[in-house]
């Protein structure tokens, strides 16, 4: 049982050590990347809508 407690403690220390190495993005980077993600998501949603609309229009004319 003590062996598992020791391993859990080592795991916790390793996690803390690795988290200290992380370079977190600045608020400006987070803002800029959020804008990029929202813009790309909007463009893809619009593209998907247009493709769906065209397919429905063509299928409506064919049937």
DSSP file (Angstrom, degrees, kcal/mol; ACC not computed):
  #  RESIDUE AA STRUCTURE BP1 BP2  ACC     N-H-->O    O-->H-N    N-H-->O    O-->H-N    TCO  KAPPA ALPHA  PHI   PSI    X-CA   Y-CA   Z-CA
    1    1 A X     >        0   0    0      0, 0.0     4,-1.7     0, 0.0     3,-0.4   0.000 360.0 360.0 360.0 -42.2    0.0    0.0    0.0
    2    2 A X  H  >  +     0   0    0      1,-0.2     4,-2.4     2,-0.2     5,-0.2   0.817 360.0  62.3 -63.9 -29.5    2.8    2.4    0.9
    3    3 A X  H  > S+     0   0    0      1,-0.2     4,-2.0     2,-0.2    -1,-0.2   0.906 104.8  46.5 -61.8 -41.2    4.3    1.7   -2.5
    4    4 A X  H  > S+     0   0    0     -3,-0.4     4,-2.4     2,-0.2    -1,-0.2   0.858 110.5  52.2 -70.0 -36.2    1.2    3.2   -4.2
    5    5 A X  H  X S+     0   0    0     -4,-1.7     4,-2.3     2,-0.2    -2,-0.2   0.909 110.0  49.6 -65.7 -41.2    1.2    6.2   -2.0
    6    6 A X  H  X S+     0   0    0     -4,-2.4     4,-2.2     2,-0.2    -2,-0.2   0.898 111.6  48.3 -63.5 -41.2    4.8    6.9   -2.8
    7    7 A X  H  X S+     0   0    0     -4,-2.0     4,-2.5     2,-0.2    -2,-0.2   0.886 111.0  50.7 -67.1 -38.1    4.1    6.5   -6.5
    8    8 A X  H  X S+     0   0    0     -4,-2.4     4,-2.3     2,-0.2    -2,-0.2   0.901 110.7  49.4 -65.6 -40.1    1.1    8.9   -6.2
    9    9 A X  H  X S+     0   0    0     -4,-2.3     4,-2.3     2,-0.2    -2,-0.2   0.906 111.7  48.2 -64.5 -41.9    3.3   11.4   -4.4
   10   10 A X  H  X S+     0   0    0     -4,-2.2     4,-2.5     2,-0.2    -2,-0.2   0.904 110.3  52.1 -65.0 -41.2    5.9   11.2   -7.1
   11   11 A X  H  X S+     0   0    0     -4,-2.5     4,-2.4     2,-0.2    -2,-0.2   0.926 109.6  49.5 -59.8 -45.0    3.3   11.6   -9.8
   12   12 A X  H  X S+     0   0    0     -4,-2.3     4,-2.3     1,-0.2    -2,-0.2   0.919 111.2  48.8 -61.1 -45.1    2.0   14.7   -8.1
   13   13 A X  H  X S+     0   0    0     -4,-2.3     4,-2.3     1,-0.2    -1,-0.2   0.885 111.2  50.8 -63.3 -38.1    5.5   16.2   -7.8
   14   14 A X  H  X S+     0   0    0     -4,-2.5     4,-2.5     2,-0.2    -2,-0.2   0.895 109.3  50.6 -65.5 -40.4    6.1   15.4  -11.5
   15   15 A X  H  X S+     0   0    0     -4,-2.4     4,-2.6     2,-0.2    -2,-0.2   0.940 111.2  47.7 -62.9 -46.7    2.9   17.1  -12.5
   16   16 A X  H  X S+     0   0    0     -4,-2.3     4,-1.5     1,-0.2    -2,-0.2   0.915 111.7  51.3 -60.3 -43.4    3.8   20.2  -10.5
   17   17 A X  H  X S+     0   0    0     -4,-2.3     4,-0.6     1,-0.2    -1,-0.2   0.914 112.4  45.2 -60.7 -44.4    7.3   20.3  -12.1
   18   18 A X  H >X S+     0   0    0     -4,-2.5     3,-0.9     1,-0.2     4,-0.6   0.876 108.5  56.3 -68.9 -37.5    5.9   20.0  -15.6
   19   19 A X  H >< S+     0   0    0     -4,-2.6     3,-0.6     1,-0.3    -1,-0.2   0.821 101.7  57.7 -64.9 -29.7    3.3   22.7  -15.0
   20   20 A X  H 3< S+     0   0    0     -4,-1.5    -1,-0.3     1,-0.2    -2,-0.2   0.740 102.8  55.5 -70.6 -21.6    6.0   25.1  -13.9
   21   21 A X  H << S+     0   0    0     -3,-0.9    -1,-0.2    -4,-0.6    -2,-0.2   0.629  83.4 108.7 -83.9 -14.8    7.6   24.6  -17.4
   22   22 A X    <<  -     0   0    0     -3,-0.6     2,-0.8    -4,-0.6    -3,-0.0  -0.397  62.9-144.7 -68.2 135.5    4.5   25.6  -19.3
   23   23 A X        -     0   0    0     -2,-0.1     2,-0.2     0, 0.0    -1,-0.1  -0.887  21.1-150.8 -99.7 105.1    4.6   28.9  -21.1
   24   24 A X        -     0   0    0     -2,-0.8     2,-0.0     1,-0.1     0, 0.0  -0.490  18.8-108.1 -78.5 143.8    1.1   30.2  -20.8
   25   25 A X        -     0   0    0     -2,-0.2    -1,-0.1     1,-0.1     2,-0.1  -0.351  33.8-113.1 -70.2 152.3   -0.2   32.5  -23.5
   26   26 A X     >  -     0   0    0      1,-0.1     4,-2.4    -2,-0.0     5,-0.2  -0.308  28.5-105.4 -77.0 167.6   -0.7   36.2  -22.7
   27   27 A X  H  > S+     0   0    0      1,-0.2     4,-2.4     2,-0.2     5,-0.2   0.872 122.9  54.0 -61.1 -36.6   -4.2   37.8  -22.6
   28   28 A X  H  > S+     0   0    0      2,-0.2     4,-2.6     1,-0.2    -1,-0.2   0.913 108.7  47.8 -65.3 -42.9   -3.4   39.4  -26.0
   29   29 A X  H  > S+     0   0    0      2,-0.2     4,-2.8     1,-0.2     5,-0.3   0.909 111.5  50.7 -63.9 -41.8   -2.6   36.1  -27.6
   30   30 A X  H  X S+     0   0    0     -4,-2.4     4,-2.2     2,-0.2    -2,-0.2   0.926 111.9  47.7 -61.4 -44.7   -5.7   34.5  -26.1
   31   31 A X  H  X S+     0   0    0     -4,-2.4     4,-2.1     2,-0.2    -2,-0.2   0.939 113.9  46.6 -61.6 -48.0   -7.8   37.4  -27.5
   32   32 A X  H  X S+     0   0    0     -4,-2.6     4,-2.0     1,-0.2    -2,-0.2   0.918 114.2  46.6 -62.7 -44.4   -6.2   37.2  -30.9
   33   33 A X  H  X S+     0   0    0     -4,-2.8     4,-2.5     1,-0.2    -1,-0.2   0.842 109.4  54.9 -69.7 -32.2   -6.5   33.4  -31.2
   34   34 A X  H  X S+     0   0    0     -4,-2.2     4,-2.6    -5,-0.3    -1,-0.2   0.910 107.9  49.7 -64.3 -41.4  -10.2   33.5  -30.0
   35   35 A X  H  X S+     0   0    0     -4,-2.1     4,-2.4     2,-0.2    -2,-0.2   0.907 110.9  50.0 -63.3 -41.3  -11.0   35.9  -32.8
   36   36 A X  H  X S+     0   0    0     -4,-2.0     4,-2.7     2,-0.2     5,-0.3   0.938 111.8  47.4 -62.0 -46.9   -9.3   33.6  -35.3
   37   37 A X  H  X S+     0   0    0     -4,-2.5     4,-2.5     1,-0.2    -2,-0.2   0.924 113.9  46.5 -62.6 -45.2  -11.2   30.6  -34.0
   38   38 A X  H  X S+     0   0    0     -4,-2.6     4,-2.3     2,-0.2    -1,-0.2   0.890 113.8  49.0 -65.4 -38.8  -14.5   32.4  -34.1
   39   39 A X  H  X S+     0   0    0     -4,-2.4     4,-2.5    -5,-0.2    -2,-0.2   0.945 113.6  44.7 -65.6 -48.4  -13.9   33.8  -37.6
   40   40 A X  H  X S+     0   0    0     -4,-2.7     4,-2.5     1,-0.2     5,-0.2   0.899 113.4  51.5 -63.5 -40.4  -12.8   30.4  -39.1
   41   41 A X  H  X S+     0   0    0     -4,-2.5     4,-2.3    -5,-0.3    -1,-0.2   0.912 110.7  48.7 -62.5 -42.2  -15.8   28.8  -37.4
   42   42 A X  H  X S+     0   0    0     -4,-2.3     4,-2.5     2,-0.2    -2,-0.2   0.912 111.3  49.2 -63.8 -43.0  -18.2   31.4  -38.8
   43   43 A X  H  X S+     0   0    0     -4,-2.5     4,-2.6     1,-0.2    -2,-0.2   0.922 112.7  47.5 -63.0 -44.1  -16.7   31.0  -42.3
   44   44 A X  H  X S+     0   0    0     -4,-2.5     4,-2.7     2,-0.2    -1,-0.2   0.883 111.5  50.8 -65.3 -37.9  -17.0   27.2  -42.2
   45   45 A X  H  X S+     0   0    0     -4,-2.3     4,-2.4     2,-0.2    -2,-0.2   0.919 111.9  47.3 -64.6 -42.8  -20.6   27.5  -40.9
   46   46 A X  H  X S+     0   0    0     -4,-2.5     4,-2.6     2,-0.2    -2,-0.2   0.918 112.5  49.5 -63.7 -44.0  -21.5   29.8  -43.7
   47   47 A X  H  X S+     0   0    0     -4,-2.6     4,-2.6     2,-0.2     5,-0.2   0.930 111.7  48.5 -60.0 -46.4  -19.8   27.5  -46.3
   48   48 A X  H  X S+     0   0    0     -4,-2.7     4,-2.4     1,-0.2    -2,-0.2   0.906 111.6  50.2 -61.6 -42.1  -21.7   24.5  -44.9
   49   49 A X  H  X S+     0   0    0     -4,-2.4     4,-2.6     2,-0.2    -2,-0.2   0.927 111.8  47.5 -60.9 -45.9  -25.0   26.4  -45.0
   50   50 A X  H  X S+     0   0    0     -4,-2.6     4,-2.6     2,-0.2     5,-0.2   0.911 112.3  48.4 -65.3 -42.6  -24.4   27.5  -48.6
   51   51 A X  H  X S+     0   0    0     -4,-2.6     4,-2.5     2,-0.2    -1,-0.2   0.928 113.5  47.9 -62.0 -44.8  -23.4   24.0  -49.8
   52   52 A X  H  X S+     0   0    0     -4,-2.4     4,-2.5    -5,-0.2    -2,-0.2   0.907 112.2  49.4 -61.9 -42.5  -26.5   22.5  -48.0
   53   53 A X  H  X S+     0   0    0     -4,-2.6     4,-2.5     2,-0.2    -2,-0.2   0.915 111.8  47.9 -64.8 -43.6  -28.7   25.2  -49.6
   54   54 A X  H  X S+     0   0    0     -4,-2.6     4,-2.9     2,-0.2     5,-0.2   0.924 112.5  48.6 -63.8 -44.8  -27.3   24.6  -53.1
   55   55 A X  H  X S+     0   0    0     -4,-2.5     4,-2.7     1,-0.2     5,-0.2   0.928 113.2  47.4 -62.4 -44.3  -27.7   20.8  -52.8
   56   56 A X  H  X S+     0   0    0     -4,-2.5     4,-2.2    -5,-0.2    -1,-0.2   0.900 112.8  49.6 -63.2 -40.1  -31.3   21.2  -51.5
   57   57 A X  H  X S+     0   0    0     -4,-2.5     4,-1.8     2,-0.2    -2,-0.2   0.938 113.7  44.8 -63.7 -47.8  -32.1   23.7  -54.3
   58   58 A X  H  X S+     0   0    0     -4,-2.9     4,-2.1     1,-0.2    -2,-0.2   0.918 114.0  48.9 -64.6 -43.7  -30.7   21.3  -57.0
   59   59 A X  H  X S+     0   0    0     -4,-2.7     4,-2.1    -5,-0.2    -1,-0.2   0.872 109.1  54.1 -65.1 -35.4  -32.4   18.3  -55.6
   60   60 A X  H  < S+     0   0    0     -4,-2.2    -1,-0.2    -5,-0.2    -2,-0.2   0.877 110.5  46.1 -65.3 -37.1  -35.7   20.2  -55.4
   61   61 A X  H  < S+     0   0    0     -4,-1.8    -2,-0.2     2,-0.2    -1,-0.2   0.848 113.9  48.5 -73.1 -34.5  -35.4   21.1  -59.1
   62   62 A X  H  <        0   0    0     -4,-2.1    -2,-0.2     1,-0.2    -1,-0.2   0.834 360.0 360.0 -75.4 -32.7  -34.5   17.5  -60.1
   63   63 A X     <        0   0    0     -4,-2.1    -1,-0.2    -5,-0.2    -2,-0.2   0.422 360.0 360.0 -98.1 360.0  -37.3   15.9  -58.1
